[in-house]
Amino acid sequence: MWQTKVGLLVLLGVALAQIQDLTRIPGSSGPQVVESVTSLIHESCVFPNDRLLLRRFAYVISDDGQKAFTYRLGFDGGIWQVTQQDFQVTQNDPNLQQYYNDIATRFGINWNTVQWMDLRKPLYSGLSAALFLVQTFGQNVPVGVEKQAAWYQKLVFPNDPMAAYNFTKEAESLDSGCASSNLDLAYIVDTSASLSPIDFGQATKFASDVLQPFAVGPNDVRVALLTFSTGFKRVFNFDQYDNKAAIQAAIKAAQYLPGETDTDQALDYAASTLYSAASGARISSAKVAVLITDGKATYSAAAVQKAEELKNKGVTVFVIGVGDAVDKDELNLLATEPSCTHTQLLTDYQDLDSLRAEIQRLSCRAPVILQEGNYTFPCTSTNNYRIGINSKETITIRPTSGFVEIYGSFLNPYPNAAFNEFSARATSQREAIIYVQDESRPLYLSIVSQSSDNG
């Protein structure tokens, strides 16, 4: 176990290190480097919806830069193995001008002056690969592992008959599993008259399938389900079922009840009642709501207001809009910011399954959103946290045994050993105290447990 305290306290000590950014160091490699590159690119909204292709591509083509050939003499394409020709065509392209502007603003890089040798820096290799994907697909990046595998074989390794198969198997191994057990996950599913019973069945199947890699139970991931049309229905709370099979059976049995699109009422119940101890939600958990809808809310302004109330309770809201009747602006307002990474648009309910790995991944990584107070957390491998800063705050972290490594950032929601603005270690004998002053941006922390007895 370990504890954290957030509040305006007396400064007792600070354990900070210099900024660490391996994403701009030539020759850097490994999963944490690639995770940092893809997180920085996505969260900047420069390339928000690559459907996990950028992450999968790095893993398959070079094992995140760990394959011996990655930084070979005479080849400067880096982790994403971008050829010199493919790199050069990403420069001075009038169709990419907005991307060049965004890259300059967000990363301070003038892309048209970059040299191929710069791609030995992981961030530059990732940006080049992302620009190449934009040139290839525009906004229509292949959705799902199998379609991405077909592209990989056709354009990257056309002479390798096993390329698509290998991509699929390796990408699936990357996508499997979820290290987080401290998660309260709720589905809020539209059953309005604008979708068919078959569409609703696709939505509930998707909700069930997302749970497959999760450890589900009272001390692991907890799950709840609401549906809405004219009004809403609480199908089950977070503490109603204690195992995955029972939850999946309850999801499958959920009723299709056509009517209007009273999104606001479902969000109101989620904010006021569902995410509470009385409904089985945990005070120290990461909280995620996945809203699936195919149309504009009947009462749009009320839905946006209730979504804000839900987010203010520390719930990360992902929104999936299906079909051409959705209002993208409304969905973006319902979703957690940045909406570019928390809103997904699909043409048909049959496409939902293609988002399964993305929702699994995003849910697993969702931060615990902390307000002022005292919290106690179980020791798990890695937990992510988001702390709102009001001018100045002091955060004290104290393990009850063993030690934890702490990585913090205002730029990257998932700081780690490869990219952080400060780091610290807390032990059962020596707490870590982080003091923040004159700052209004939220602080992101990743805390990695390093305890021989898991406590």
C-alpha positions as CSV (number, residue, x, y, z in Angstrom):
1,M,0.0,0.0,0.0
2,W,1.0,3.6,-0.4
3,Q,-0.6,6.9,0.4
4,T,-0.8,10.3,-1.2
5,K,-1.9,13.6,0.1
6,V,-2.9,16.6,-2.0
7,G,-3.3,20.0,-0.4
8,L,-1.7,23.2,0.6
9,L,0.8,21.9,3.1
10,V,4.1,23.1,4.6
11,L,7.0,22.3,2.3
12,L,9.2,19.7,4.0
13,G,11.4,18.7,1.1
14,V,11.5,18.2,-2.6
15,A,13.1,15.3,-4.5
16,L,13.3,16.4,-8.1
17,A,15.7,15.5,-10.9
18,Q,16.4,17.3,-14.2
19,I,14.1,16.8,-17.1
20,Q,14.5,13.5,-18.9
21,D,13.6,13.3,-22.6
22,L,15.0,10.3,-24.4
23,T,12.6,11.0,-27.3
24,R,15.1,13.5,-28.7
25,I,18.3,11.5,-28.0
26,P,19.7,9.7,-31.0
27,G,19.7,5.9,-30.7
28,S,17.2,5.7,-27.8
29,S,14.9,2.7,-27.9
30,G,12.5,0.6,-25.9
31,P,8.8,0.5,-25.1
32,Q,8.9,3.5,-22.7
33,V,10.5,5.6,-25.4
34,V,7.9,4.6,-28.0
35,E,5.1,5.1,-25.5
36,S,6.4,8.6,-24.8
37,V,6.7,9.5,-28.5
38,T,3.2,8.3,-29.4
39,S,1.7,9.9,-26.3
40,L,3.3,13.3,-27.1
41,I,2.1,13.1,-30.7
42,H,-1.5,12.1,-29.9
43,E,-2.0,14.4,-26.9
44,S,-0.8,17.3,-28.9
45,C,-3.7,16.6,-31.3
46,V,-1.2,16.9,-34.3
47,F,-2.1,13.3,-35.2
48,P,-4.8,12.2,-32.8
49,N,-6.5,9.3,-34.5
50,D,-4.0,6.9,-36.0
51,R,-6.0,3.9,-34.7
52,L,-3.0,2.7,-32.8
53,L,-1.2,2.1,-36.1
54,L,1.8,4.3,-35.1
55,R,2.3,2.3,-31.9
56,R,1.9,-1.1,-33.6
57,F,4.1,-0.1,-36.5
58,A,7.1,0.6,-34.2
59,Y,6.6,-2.6,-32.3
60,V,6.3,-4.8,-35.4
61,I,9.0,-3.3,-37.6
62,S,11.8,-2.8,-35.0
63,D,10.6,-4.1,-31.6
64,D,10.5,-0.5,-30.5
65,G,14.0,0.1,-31.8
66,Q,15.5,-2.9,-29.9
67,K,16.2,-5.0,-32.9
68,A,19.9,-4.9,-33.8
69,F,19.4,-3.5,-37.3
70,T,17.4,-0.4,-36.1
71,Y,20.4,2.0,-35.9
72,R,22.6,0.3,-38.5
73,L,25.3,2.2,-40.3
74,G,24.1,4.0,-43.3
75,F,20.4,3.9,-42.4
76,D,18.9,6.8,-40.5
77,G,15.2,6.0,-40.4
78,G,15.1,5.2,-36.7
79,I,12.6,3.2,-34.8
80,W,9.9,3.5,-37.5
81,Q,12.5,2.6,-40.2
82,V,11.5,5.4,-42.5
83,T,13.4,5.2,-45.7
84,Q,15.2,8.4,-47.0
85,Q,12.7,8.6,-49.9
86,D,9.6,8.3,-47.8
87,F,11.1,10.9,-45.4
88,Q,11.9,13.4,-48.2
89,V,8.3,13.3,-49.6
90,T,7.0,14.4,-46.2
91,Q,8.8,17.7,-46.7
92,N,7.6,20.8,-48.6
93,D,4.2,19.3,-49.3
94,P,1.5,22.1,-49.5
95,N,-1.1,19.6,-48.3
96,L,0.8,19.1,-45.1
97,Q,1.2,22.8,-44.2
98,Q,-1.2,22.7,-41.3
99,Y,0.7,19.7,-39.9
100,Y,4.0,21.6,-40.3
101,N,2.5,24.6,-38.4
102,D,1.3,22.3,-35.6
103,I,4.6,20.5,-35.3
104,A,6.4,23.9,-35.1
105,T,4.0,25.1,-32.5
106,R,3.9,22.0,-30.4
107,F,7.4,20.7,-30.7
108,G,9.5,23.6,-31.9
109,I,10.6,21.7,-35.0
110,N,10.7,23.3,-38.5
111,W,10.0,20.1,-40.5
112,N,11.2,21.4,-43.8
113,T,14.7,21.8,-42.4
114,V,14.9,18.4,-40.8
115,Q,17.6,16.0,-42.1
116,W,17.1,12.3,-42.5
117,M,19.9,11.7,-39.9
118,D,17.6,13.5,-37.4
119,L,15.3,10.5,-37.5
120,R,17.7,8.7,-35.3
121,K,15.9,10.7,-32.6
122,P,12.7,8.7,-31.8
123,L,10.4,11.7,-31.8
124,Y,11.6,12.7,-35.3
125,S,11.2,9.2,-36.6
126,G,7.7,9.0,-35.1
127,L,6.7,12.4,-36.6
128,S,8.0,11.3,-40.0
129,A,6.1,8.1,-39.9
130,A,2.9,10.0,-38.9
131,L,3.3,12.4,-41.8
132,F,3.8,9.5,-44.1
133,L,0.6,7.9,-42.8
134,V,-1.3,11.2,-43.4
135,Q,0.0,11.3,-47.0
136,T,-1.0,7.7,-47.5
137,F,-4.5,7.7,-45.8
138,G,-5.5,11.3,-45.1
139,Q,-8.0,11.0,-42.2
140,N,-9.0,7.4,-43.2
141,V,-6.3,5.4,-41.4
142,P,-7.2,1.7,-41.5
143,V,-9.2,0.7,-38.5
144,G,-8.3,-2.6,-36.8
145,V,-5.3,-4.9,-36.8
146,E,-6.3,-6.9,-39.9
147,K,-6.8,-3.9,-42.2
148,Q,-3.5,-2.4,-40.9
149,A,-1.7,-5.7,-41.5
150,A,-3.0,-5.7,-45.1
151,W,-1.6,-2.2,-45.6
152,Y,1.7,-3.2,-44.0
153,Q,2.2,-6.1,-46.4
154,K,1.1,-4.1,-49.5
155,L,3.2,-1.0,-49.0
156,V,5.9,-1.8,-46.5
157,F,6.9,-5.4,-47.3
158,P,5.2,-6.3,-50.6
159,N,7.6,-9.2,-51.3
160,D,7.1,-10.9,-47.9
161,P,4.0,-13.2,-48.1
162,M,4.1,-13.5,-44.3
163,A,4.2,-9.8,-43.5
164,A,0.5,-9.4,-42.8
165,Y,0.3,-12.5,-40.7
166,N,3.3,-11.5,-38.7
167,F,2.0,-8.0,-38.2
168,T,-1.3,-9.3,-36.9
169,K,0.2,-11.7,-34.4
170,E,2.7,-9.3,-33.1
171,A,0.2,-6.4,-32.8
172,E,-2.2,-8.6,-31.0
173,S,0.4,-9.6,-28.5
174,L,1.2,-5.9,-27.9
175,D,-2.5,-5.1,-27.4
176,S,-3.3,-7.9,-25.0
177,G,-3.5,-7.6,-21.3
178,C,-4.2,-4.7,-18.9
179,A,-1.9,-4.0,-16.0
180,S,-4.4,-1.8,-14.2
181,S,-6.9,-3.3,-11.8
182,N,-7.9,0.0,-10.1
183,L,-10.6,0.9,-12.6
184,D,-14.3,1.6,-12.4
185,L,-15.6,1.3,-16.0
186,A,-19.2,2.2,-17.0
187,Y,-20.9,1.9,-20.3
188,I,-23.6,4.4,-21.2
189,V,-25.3,3.0,-24.3
190,D,-27.9,4.6,-26.6
191,T,-31.0,2.5,-27.3
192,S,-33.0,5.2,-29.1
193,A,-35.3,4.5,-32.0
194,S,-32.8,5.6,-34.6
195,L,-30.8,2.4,-34.2
196,S,-32.0,-1.1,-34.8
197,P,-32.0,-4.0,-32.4
198,I,-29.1,-5.4,-34.4
199,D,-27.2,-2.2,-33.9
200,F,-27.9,-2.4,-30.1
201,G,-26.7,-6.0,-30.1
202,Q,-23.4,-4.8,-31.8
203,A,-23.0,-2.2,-29.1
204,T,-23.5,-4.6,-26.2
205,K,-21.3,-7.2,-27.8
206,F,-18.6,-4.6,-28.1
207,A,-19.0,-3.7,-24.4
208,S,-18.6,-7.3,-23.4
209,D,-15.7,-8.0,-25.7
210,V,-13.7,-5.0,-24.3
211,L,-13.7,-6.7,-20.9
212,Q,-11.9,-9.8,-22.2
213,P,-8.3,-9.0,-21.2
214,F,-9.4,-7.4,-17.9
215,A,-9.2,-9.0,-14.5
216,V,-12.8,-8.3,-13.3
217,G,-13.9,-8.5,-9.7
218,P,-14.5,-6.6,-6.5
219,N,-10.8,-6.0,-6.0
220,D,-10.0,-5.6,-9.7
221,V,-11.9,-3.9,-12.5
222,R,-15.5,-3.1,-11.6
223,V,-18.2,-2.6,-14.4
224,A,-21.6,-0.9,-14.6
225,L,-24.1,-0.4,-17.4
226,L,-26.7,2.3,-18.2
227,T,-28.9,2.5,-21.3
228,F,-30.8,5.5,-22.4
229,S,-33.6,6.4,-24.9
230,T,-36.7,8.1,-23.5
231,G,-35.2,8.4,-20.0
232,F,-32.6,5.9,-18.9
233,K,-32.3,2.5,-17.3
234,R,-29.7,1.4,-14.8
235,V,-29.0,-2.2,-15.9
236,F,-26.5,-2.9,-13.1
237,N,-24.2,-1.0,-10.7
238,F,-20.5,-1.5,-10.0
239,D,-21.0,-3.9,-7.2
240,Q,-23.9,-5.9,-8.5
241,Y,-21.8,-8.7,-10.0
242,D,-18.4,-10.0,-8.8
243,N,-17.1,-11.9,-11.9
244,K,-16.6,-11.3,-15.6
245,A,-18.9,-14.1,-16.8
246,A,-21.8,-12.7,-14.8
247,I,-21.2,-9.2,-16.1
248,Q,-20.9,-10.3,-19.7
249,A,-24.1,-12.3,-19.4
250,A,-25.9,-9.2,-17.9
251,I,-24.6,-7.1,-20.8
252,K,-25.9,-9.6,-23.3
253,A,-29.3,-9.6,-21.6
254,A,-29.7,-5.8,-21.6
255,Q,-33.0,-4.8,-23.3
256,Y,-33.4,-2.7,-26.4
257,L,-35.9,0.0,-25.4
258,P,-36.4,2.4,-28.4
259,G,-37.4,6.1,-27.8
260,E,-35.8,9.5,-27.8
261,T,-32.2,10.3,-27.1
262,D,-32.2,11.5,-23.5
263,T,-28.4,11.5,-23.1
264,D,-28.6,14.2,-20.4
265,Q,-30.6,11.9,-18.1
266,A,-28.1,9.1,-18.3
267,L,-25.2,11.4,-17.7
268,D,-27.1,13.0,-14.8
269,Y,-27.6,9.7,-13.1
270,A,-23.9,8.7,-13.8
271,A,-22.7,12.0,-12.2
272,S,-25.1,12.0,-9.2
273,T,-25.5,8.4,-8.3
274,L,-23.6,5.8,-10.4
275,Y,-20.1,7.0,-9.5
276,S,-20.7,6.9,-5.7
277,A,-19.9,4.5,-2.9
278,A,-23.5,3.5,-2.7
279,S,-23.3,2.2,-6.3
280,G,-20.0,0.4,-5.8
281,A,-17.6,3.0,-7.1
282,R,-14.3,3.4,-5.3
283,I,-13.0,6.7,-4.1
284,S,-9.4,5.9,-5.2
285,S,-10.1,4.3,-8.5
286,A,-9.6,5.5,-12.1
287,K,-13.1,6.2,-13.4
288,V,-14.0,5.8,-17.0
289,A,-17.3,6.2,-18.8
290,V,-17.7,5.0,-22.4
291,L,-20.7,6.7,-24.1
292,I,-22.0,5.0,-27.3
293,T,-24.6,7.0,-29.3
294,D,-25.8,7.3,-32.9
295,G,-27.5,10.7,-32.8
296,K,-27.8,14.2,-31.3
297,A,-29.0,14.4,-27.8
298,T,-32.7,15.5,-27.5
299,Y,-31.6,18.2,-25.0
300,S,-28.1,19.0,-26.1
301,A,-27.3,21.8,-23.7
302,A,-28.4,19.7,-20.7
303,A,-26.3,16.8,-21.9
304,V,-23.2,19.0,-22.1
305,Q,-23.9,20.4,-18.7
306,K,-24.3,16.9,-17.1
307,A,-21.2,15.6,-18.9
308,E,-19.3,18.5,-17.3
309,E,-20.6,17.5,-13.9
310,L,-19.5,13.9,-14.5
311,K,-16.0,15.0,-15.6
312,N,-15.8,17.2,-12.5
313,K,-16.3,14.1,-10.4
314,G,-13.0,12.7,-11.8
315,V,-14.5,10.5,-14.5
316,T,-12.7,10.3,-17.9
317,V,-15.4,10.2,-20.6
318,F,-14.8,8.5,-24.0
319,V,-17.5,9.1,-26.6
320,I,-18.1,6.9,-29.6
321,G,-20.4,8.4,-32.2
322,V,-21.8,6.0,-34.9
323,G,-23.4,7.0,-38.2
324,D,-24.0,10.3,-40.0
325,A,-26.6,11.7,-37.6
326,V,-24.2,12.5,-34.8
327,D,-23.2,16.1,-34.0
328,K,-19.4,16.0,-33.8
329,D,-19.3,19.3,-32.0
330,E,-21.7,18.0,-29.3
331,L,-19.7,14.8,-28.9
332,N,-16.5,16.7,-28.4
333,L,-18.1,18.8,-25.7
334,L,-19.3,15.6,-24.0
335,A,-15.9,14.0,-24.0
336,T,-12.9,14.6,-21.8
337,E,-10.3,17.0,-23.2
338,P,-8.4,16.7,-25.4
339,S,-11.5,15.6,-27.4
340,C,-9.2,14.6,-30.3
341,T,-8.2,11.5,-28.2
342,H,-11.5,11.0,-26.4
343,T,-14.0,11.1,-29.3
344,Q,-14.2,8.4,-31.9
345,L,-16.5,8.5,-35.0
346,L,-17.6,5.4,-36.9
347,T,-19.8,5.0,-39.9
348,D,-21.6,1.9,-38.7
349,Y,-22.2,-0.2,-35.6
350,Q,-20.4,-3.1,-37.3
351,D,-17.2,-1.1,-37.1
352,L,-17.3,-1.0,-33.3
353,D,-15.2,-4.0,-32.9
354,S,-12.3,-2.3,-34.6
355,L,-12.1,0.1,-31.7
356,R,-11.9,-2.6,-29.1
357,A,-8.1,-2.5,-28.6
358,E,-8.1,1.3,-28.5
359,I,-10.8,1.5,-25.8
360,Q,-9.1,-1.3,-23.8
361,R,-5.8,0.6,-24.0
362,L,-7.2,4.0,-23.1
363,S,-9.2,2.6,-20.2
364,C,-6.2,0.8,-18.8
365,R,-4.2,4.0,-18.9
366,A,-6.9,6.3,-17.6
367,P,-5.6,8.4,-14.7
368,V,-7.0,8.6,-11.2
369,I,-8.1,12.2,-11.0
370,L,-7.3,13.6,-7.6
371,Q,-8.8,16.5,-5.8
372,E,-7.5,17.9,-2.5
373,G,-7.5,15.2,0.2
374,N,-5.8,12.1,1.4
375,Y,-5.8,8.8,-0.6
376,T,-4.6,5.3,0.0
377,F,-3.8,3.0,-3.0
378,P,-2.9,-0.6,-3.4
379,C,0.4,-1.5,-4.9
380,T,0.1,-2.4,-8.5
381,S,2.8,-2.2,-11.2
382,T,1.9,1.3,-12.5
383,N,-0.8,3.9,-11.7
384,N,-1.4,7.1,-13.5
385,Y,-2.7,10.3,-11.8
386,R,-3.9,13.7,-12.8
387,I,-3.8,16.4,-10.2
388,G,-5.5,19.8,-10.7
389,I,-3.2,22.6,-9.6
390,N,-4.6,25.9,-8.2
391,S,-1.5,28.1,-8.1
392,K,0.4,25.9,-5.7
393,E,0.1,22.4,-4.3
394,T,2.1,20.0,-2.2
395,I,1.9,16.3,-2.9
396,T,3.3,13.9,-0.3
397,I,3.8,10.2,-1.3
398,R,4.6,7.6,1.3
399,P,4.7,3.8,0.7
400,T,3.9,1.6,3.7
401,S,6.7,-0.8,2.6
402,G,9.2,-1.2,-0.2
403,F,9.5,1.8,-2.5
404,V,7.9,3.5,-5.5
405,E,9.4,5.4,-8.5
406,I,7.6,8.6,-9.3
407,Y,7.6,10.4,-12.7
408,G,5.9,13.7,-13.3
409,S,5.1,16.0,-16.2
410,F,2.9,18.9,-17.2
411,L,3.3,18.0,-20.9
412,N,2.8,14.2,-21.1
413,P,-0.2,12.5,-19.4
414,Y,1.9,9.3,-19.2
415,P,5.3,10.3,-17.9
416,N,7.8,7.5,-17.5
417,A,11.6,6.9,-17.2
418,A,12.0,7.9,-20.9
419,F,10.1,11.3,-20.7
420,N,9.5,13.2,-17.5
421,E,10.0,16.7,-16.2
422,F,10.9,15.4,-12.8
423,S,11.3,12.2,-11.0
424,A,11.6,11.0,-7.4
425,R,11.7,7.9,-5.2
426,A,9.7,7.4,-2.1
427,T,10.4,4.6,0.4
428,S,8.7,3.4,3.6
429,Q,11.4,5.3,5.5
430,R,11.6,8.4,3.4
431,E,8.5,10.0,1.8
432,A,8.6,12.1,-1.4
433,I,7.3,15.6,-1.3
434,I,6.6,17.4,-4.5
435,Y,5.9,21.2,-4.3
436,V,4.3,23.0,-7.2
437,Q,4.1,26.8,-7.3
438,D,2.9,29.3,-9.8
439,E,1.4,26.7,-12.1
440,S,-2.2,26.3,-13.4
441,R,-1.7,23.3,-15.7
442,P,-2.7,19.8,-14.4
443,L,0.2,17.7,-13.1
444,Y,0.5,14.1,-14.4
445,L,2.1,11.5,-12.2
446,S,3.0,7.9,-13.0
447,I,3.9,5.9,-9.9
448,V,5.6,2.5,-10.4
449,S,5.6,0.1,-7.4
450,Q,8.9,-1.5,-6.7
451,S,8.1,-3.6,-3.6
452,S,9.3,-7.2,-3.0
453,D,6.2,-8.0,-1.1
454,N,3.8,-6.0,-3.3
455,G,3.0,-3.7,-0.5
